[in-house]
């Protein structure tokens, strides 16, 4: 049969995103309605869509609350207020939203219920600086983290230490009211502490030694932040969290795999927690794809290699161009494949935004490098300048979905003929 590899890859990406649609996942995870009040709070790129799903599932239930999401990710709601704020670097709107959320859960009793809607991006969107730390200082820390190439788990450890709402502090503020959390995971391993920096789960790692992170962030780290990161904080009270994972990266990969099988293509899920420098990961993926295409190992074609996780891009002293981790991954992969016949790839962020650009990601084909060079571009120099978005934009291979209102991390699919 004649198969269009790019069309298949786009359908796999669509299936992965669709599997995490809050309209399809929230209702079946809702708790029983309590005797007292219901207060809904939340933070993340999916927070508004999740709030609307709660309202749709409980049309006659008296509830109120406030959630914060990224600019451009709001949806109409009736009973739950939606605030928009900045991501990935926090802003004043995010700080005000965090205070509104803390105010909303204050003064509740044991018969009331706090329903927390948590998804990726919540760390930046719901920002409450620790005592003594200013918002400007916290913004500077975030910029340093984003440029450092640190893994998301390391970033979130820092964010918890410098927060008055993360690392279980939101749940403690709601006590004695019980808290039920519905979460959409965007992190490798689905660790609740890493999703939006765990505002509703106890942090057993709160006293960890962060001196190595302080060294990595360098001399531009604000002095107050440096002091807080080097101090051993007072331990917070431990508690048992009622935490319900409603969508995950692995579920998204499995949804894509089902589409591939139905199309007569063998899926091989390499993992949902693949991390590392984006360009290096692209080179490794190219090696696996080459082995599969030429030797039938680790899978014989027609097949598709599926993976998730979150790579990083380390920015040096030179001002970078336009790019995201997925387009950087793909360009490095294309260079390593060097036009290998029949191999196609797609990589994209399931939230529809790769880094800070307006594309989810891009696609690669055997003729990608040739078309880029014909357009007057040097792919190797583009990669070195972290300008991969511009290359894929020039040759028309960006994948643009707009905000998907969900987020189960990055999705990668490599077609093997």
C-alpha positions in Angstrom: 0.0 0.0 0.0 1.1 3.6 -0.6 1.6 5.4 2.7 2.2 9.1 3.3 4.7 9.1 6.2 4.1 12.8 7.1 0.3 12.3 7.2 0.8 9.3 9.5 3.1 11.2 11.8 0.6 14.1 12.1 -2.2 11.7 12.9 -0.1 10.1 15.6 0.6 13.5 17.1 -3.1 14.3 17.0 -4.0 11.1 18.7 -1.5 11.8 21.5 -2.8 15.2 22.1 -6.5 14.1 21.9 -5.8 11.4 24.5 -5.1 14.1 27.1 -8.1 16.4 26.3 -9.6 17.5 29.6 -13.1 17.3 28.2 -12.6 13.6 27.9 -10.6 12.8 31.0 -11.7 15.0 33.9 -15.3 13.8 34.6 -14.4 10.1 35.3 -11.9 11.2 38.0 -14.0 13.6 40.0 -14.6 12.8 43.7 -17.9 12.5 45.5 -19.6 15.8 46.1 -19.0 16.9 49.7 -21.5 18.1 52.3 -19.9 21.5 52.5 -18.4 24.0 49.9 -16.5 23.1 46.8 -13.6 25.4 45.9 -11.8 24.8 42.7 -8.3 26.1 42.2 -5.6 25.3 39.7 -2.6 26.2 37.7 -1.1 25.2 34.3 -1.6 25.3 30.6 -4.6 23.0 30.9 -6.1 24.7 34.0 -8.9 26.6 32.2 -9.9 23.7 30.0 -10.0 21.5 33.1 -12.1 24.0 35.0 -14.6 24.1 32.1 -14.7 20.3 32.2 -15.5 20.3 35.9 -18.3 22.8 35.3 -19.7 20.6 32.5 -19.5 17.5 34.7 -21.2 19.2 37.7 -23.8 21.5 36.0 -26.0 21.8 39.1 -23.4 21.8 41.8 -22.7 25.0 43.8 -19.0 25.6 43.4 -16.5 28.6 43.0 -12.9 29.1 42.6 -10.0 30.5 40.5 -7.4 29.0 38.2 -4.5 30.5 36.3 -3.3 29.6 32.8 -1.0 30.8 30.2 -1.8 33.9 28.1 -4.0 32.7 25.1 -5.1 29.5 26.9 -8.2 30.8 28.6 -11.6 29.3 27.7 -15.1 30.6 28.8 -16.2 29.4 32.2 -19.3 30.2 34.3 -18.5 29.7 37.9 -14.7 29.3 38.1 -12.7 32.4 37.4 -9.8 32.1 34.9 -6.7 34.4 35.2 -4.0 34.5 32.5 -0.3 35.0 33.3 3.1 34.6 31.7 5.1 31.4 31.0 7.9 30.4 31.2 9.1 33.5 33.1 6.5 34.5 35.7 4.9 38.0 35.9 2.9 40.1 38.2 -0.4 38.5 37.0 0.9 35.1 38.1 1.9 36.4 41.5 -1.6 38.0 41.9 -3.2 34.7 40.8 -1.2 32.7 43.4 -2.4 35.0 46.2 -6.0 34.8 44.9 -5.7 31.0 45.0 -4.3 31.0 48.6 -7.1 33.4 49.7 -9.7 31.1 48.0 -8.7 28.0 50.1 -8.3 29.9 53.4 -10.9 29.5 56.2 -12.4 26.2 54.9 -13.6 23.4 57.2 -13.3 19.6 57.1 -16.7 19.2 55.4 -15.5 21.4 52.5 -13.5 20.2 49.5 -10.7 21.8 47.5 -10.4 20.5 44.0 -7.0 21.3 42.6 -6.5 21.2 38.8 -2.8 20.9 38.1 -1.0 20.7 34.8 2.4 21.5 33.2 3.4 25.2 33.3 1.9 25.7 36.8 5.3 26.4 38.3 5.7 29.7 36.4 2.0 30.6 36.2 1.3 30.3 40.0 4.2 32.2 41.5 4.4 33.1 45.2 8.0 34.1 46.1 9.2 32.8 49.5 9.4 35.4 52.3 12.2 37.9 51.6 12.3 37.1 47.9 10.9 39.6 45.4 9.1 38.8 42.2 11.9 40.4 40.1 14.4 38.1 41.9 12.3 35.1 41.2 12.0 36.0 37.6 15.8 36.3 37.3 16.1 32.8 38.9 13.7 31.4 36.3 15.7 33.0 33.4 18.9 31.5 34.7 17.3 28.1 35.1 15.9 28.2 31.6 19.3 29.1 30.1 21.2 26.5 32.2 20.1 23.3 30.5 19.0 21.9 33.8 16.6 19.0 33.9 13.0 19.8 34.8 13.3 17.9 38.1 16.2 20.2 39.1 14.3 23.3 38.1 11.3 22.3 40.1 13.5 21.5 43.2 14.7 25.1 43.1 11.2 26.5 42.5 9.8 24.6 45.5 12.6 26.0 47.7 11.8 29.5 46.6 8.0 29.3 46.8 5.3 30.1 49.4 2.8 27.9 47.5 4.6 24.9 46.0 6.0 21.8 47.6 2.7 21.1 49.4 2.2 24.6 50.8 -1.1 25.0 48.9 -2.6 21.9 50.5 -1.4 23.0 54.0 -3.0 26.4 53.4 -6.3 24.6 52.7 -6.3 22.5 55.9 -8.4 21.2 57.5 -10.3 21.0 54.2 -9.4 17.9 52.2 -7.7 18.4 48.8 -8.3 16.2 45.8 -5.9 16.9 42.9 -6.6 16.0 39.3 -3.3 16.2 37.4 -2.2 16.1 33.8 1.5 15.0 33.8 4.0 16.7 31.6 7.1 15.4 33.4 9.2 12.3 32.9 8.2 9.6 35.4 4.9 11.4 36.3 6.3 12.5 39.7 3.6 14.6 41.4 6.3 16.7 43.1 7.5 17.7 39.6 4.2 18.6 38.1 3.9 22.3 38.7 6.4 21.8 41.5 3.9 19.8 43.6 1.7 22.4 45.3 -0.6 19.8 46.8 1.9 17.0 47.8 4.3 16.7 50.6 8.0 17.3 49.7 10.3 14.8 51.4 13.2 16.4 49.6 12.6 19.9 50.9 15.9 19.9 52.8 18.1 18.7 49.9 21.6 20.2 49.4 21.3 22.6 46.5 24.8 23.9 46.6 25.7 22.3 43.3 22.7 24.0 41.6 23.8 27.4 43.1 27.2 26.9 41.6 25.6 26.0 38.2 23.4 29.1 38.2 26.5 31.3 38.6 27.2 34.8 39.8 24.0 36.4 38.4 21.9 34.5 40.9 20.3 37.1 43.2 21.8 37.1 46.7 18.5 36.4 48.5 17.8 33.4 46.3 21.4 32.2 46.9 20.9 32.4 50.6 17.5 30.6 50.5 18.9 27.8 48.3 21.9 27.2 50.6 19.9 27.3 53.8 18.4 24.1 55.3 14.7 25.0 55.6 12.4 24.1 58.5 10.6 20.8 57.6 6.9 21.2 56.7 4.2 18.9 58.3 3.8 15.7 56.4 0.4 14.7 55.0 -1.1 12.1 52.7 -2.2 13.5 49.3 -5.3 12.4 47.4 -3.7 12.7 43.9 -5.3 11.5 40.7 -3.3 11.3 37.5 -5.8 11.8 34.6 -3.5 12.0 31.6 0.2 11.1 31.2 2.9 11.0 28.5 2.8 7.1 28.4 -1.0 7.1 27.8 -0.4 9.6 25.0 2.3 7.3 23.4 -0.1 4.3 23.8 -2.8 6.2 22.0 -0.4 7.0 19.1 0.7 3.4 19.0 -2.9 2.2 18.5 -3.3 4.4 15.5 0.0 3.1 14.0 -1.1 -0.5 14.5 -4.4 0.2 12.8 -2.4 1.6 9.8 -0.3 -1.6 9.6 2.8 0.0 11.1 4.6 -1.6 14.1 5.0 0.8 17.0 8.0 0.6 19.3 7.7 2.8 22.4 11.2 3.7 23.5 10.1 5.4 26.7 8.2 8.4 28.1 11.1 9.9 30.1 13.9 10.4 27.6 15.9 13.5 28.6 19.2 15.1 27.7 20.5 17.9 25.5 18.1 18.2 22.5 20.8 18.0 19.8 22.5 15.0 21.4 19.2 13.2 21.8 18.5 13.9 18.1 21.8 12.3 17.1 21.1 9.2 19.3 17.6 8.9 17.8 19.1 9.1 14.3 21.4 6.2 15.2 18.5 4.1 16.3 16.5 5.0 13.2 19.4 4.1 10.9 19.8 0.7 12.6 16.1 0.0 12.2 16.1 1.1 8.5 19.2 -0.8 7.5 19.2 -3.8 9.8 15.7 -4.2 11.1 16.9 -3.7 14.7 15.4 -2.9 17.2 12.3 -3.1 15.0 11.7 -4.0 11.4 9.8 -1.6 9.1 7.3 -0.4 8.4 7.5 0.8 12.0 7.4 3.9 14.1 9.7 4.8 17.0 7.7 6.6 19.7 9.1 8.5 22.6 8.3 11.2 25.1 10.1 13.2 27.8 11.7 16.6 27.9 15.0 17.5 26.4 16.9 20.7 27.2 18.8 23.3 25.2 21.8 24.9 26.8 22.3 28.5 25.7 25.8 29.8 25.7 27.1 33.4 25.7 26.1 34.0 22.1 22.6 35.4 21.5 20.5 32.5 20.2 18.2 32.6 17.2 14.6 31.4 17.2 14.2 27.8 18.3 12.7 25.3 20.7 13.9 22.0 22.0 11.8 20.0 19.5 13.0 21.8 16.4 16.5 21.6 17.7 16.2 17.9 18.3 14.8 17.4 14.7 17.5 19.5 13.0 20.3 17.6 14.8 18.6 14.3 13.8 18.3 15.4 10.2 22.0 16.2 10.1 22.9 12.8 11.6 20.6 11.0 9.2 22.0 12.9 6.2 19.1 12.2 3.9 18.7 8.5 4.8 16.0 7.3 2.3 12.5 6.6 3.7 13.0 7.9 7.3 10.7 10.7 8.4 10.2 12.2 11.9 8.0 14.5 13.9 8.7 16.1 17.2 6.4 18.5 19.0 5.2 19.8 22.4 1.7 18.5 23.1 0.7 21.9 24.5 1.2 23.4 20.9 4.0 25.7 21.9 7.7 24.6 21.5 9.5 26.7 23.9 8.3 30.3 23.4 7.5 30.1 19.7 4.2 29.8 17.9 4.7 26.2 16.6 4.3 22.9 18.4 7.3 21.5 16.5 8.2 20.4 13.0 8.6 17.4 10.7 11.8 16.0 9.0 12.0 14.1 5.7 14.9 12.7 3.7 15.1 15.9 1.6 15.0 18.3 4.6 18.7 19.3 4.4 18.6 19.6 0.6 15.6 22.0 0.7 17.2 24.0 3.5 20.4 24.4 1.5 18.5 25.3 -1.6 16.9 28.1 0.4 20.4 29.5 1.2 20.7 28.0 4.7 23.6 26.1 6.3 21.8 23.6 8.6 24.9 23.0 10.8 25.4 26.7 11.4 21.7 27.1 12.1 21.9 24.4 14.7 24.9 25.9 16.3 23.1 29.2 16.5 20.0 27.7 18.1 17.9 29.0 15.2 16.1 25.8 14.2 12.6 27.4 14.1 13.8 29.8 11.4 15.0 26.9 9.2 11.8 24.9 9.5 9.7 28.0 8.9 11.7 28.8 5.8 11.1 25.4 4.2 7.5 25.1 5.4 7.8 22.2 7.8 6.7 23.7 11.1 3.7 22.0 12.8 1.3 24.7 14.0 -1.7 23.6 16.1 -2.2 26.7 18.3 -2.6 26.1 22.1 -4.0 22.6 22.5 -5.2 23.3 26.1 -3.5 20.2 27.4 0.2 19.2 28.0 1.7 15.7 28.3 5.2 16.8 27.5 7.0 16.3 24.2 6.0 13.7 21.6 8.4 12.2 19.1 7.7 9.8 16.3 10.2 8.4 13.7 8.8 6.5 10.7 10.9 3.6 9.5 10.0 2.3 5.9 
